[in-house]
Amino acid sequence: MGRMTWFESPADAATRLGAAGYLADAATATTTYLAGALEKPLLLEGPAGVGKTELAKAVSRATGAELVRLQCYEGLDEARALYEWNYKKQLLRIQAANASNNAGGDWNATHDDIFTEEFLLTRPLLTAIRRDEPTVLLIDEVDKTDIEVEGLLLEVLSDFQVTIPELGTVAATRRPFVVLTSNASRELSEAVKRRCLYLHLDYPDAAREREILQQQVPGLDDRIAEQLVATVARMRELELKKAPSIAESVDWARTLIALEIRDLDEKAIRDTLGAVLKHQSDHERAVKELKLNRA
């Protein structure tokens, strides 16, 4: 099985992720390095919008590896995660074979013909396993799947191989860099956690969030950045339906630049809340709690 040196060290991971637009702290850089060095999946857990998915994308950009993404959701099944057969194409082939033989032909020959590569629809898990080139496999929001899908993931992540009854066993020639993300809406099984390195990502501290804003939003005034980060931190302390993510902080900063706002006073906050809070109930709570009622 082919091995790839994803990163030379935690410091190398931090540097290359930074060059790819992702500011990683020491824990993130170290765990990312180890996931590559030990060839173990990396489980990222934390609230929505703290950069879990973005870390997988940054690893892809930093290493030049192809990103293959499995977006999880309730009801996801093996056919959507692993592979399925192109039944319409198979049916057309059967009809064509029957027409040419008039009497139905040799079913065994037809069966062997329709269960071949030509009729296989590969989904993200099988796609990542079969790739010869460096690949980052992102299994996004794994906590949204059913427990049955965890069983499938266990099988794939244990041996990095898949058995297709009609074709045999497909084993990875080069292990992908695997990132699983979870918003912790439900507890994942101990078996899945045991196979992974674990990293909890939370909202960054004020200094790091200012650093992220300055990297992502060129031309942002230091004073505005400081005001914005302080206001977002206060919002995250409220009991909101959806606390502002880092991406929404960036959107807010870009909004302030577009509107040429140079001071984040109460009116400016009130006028631009839609860039950072996406629920009416959150708007009302922020206006009340942050005392933004004055015109």
Buried (B, 14 or more C-beta within 10 A) or exposed (E): EEEBEBBEEBEBBBBBBBEBBBBBEEEBBBBBBBBBBEBBBBBBBBBBBBBBBBBBBBBBBBBEBBBBBBEBEEEBBBEBBBBBBBEEEBEEBBEEBBEEEEEEBEEEEBEEBBBEEEBBEBBBBBBBBBBEEBBBBBBBBBBBBBEEBBBBBBBBBEEBEBEBEEEEEBEBEBBBBBBBBBBEEEEBEEEBBEBBBEBBBEBBEBEBBBBBBBBBBEEBBEEBBBBBBEBBBEBEEBEBEBBBBBBBBBBBBBBBBEEEBEEBEBEBBBBBBEBBBBEEEBBEBBBEBBEBEEE
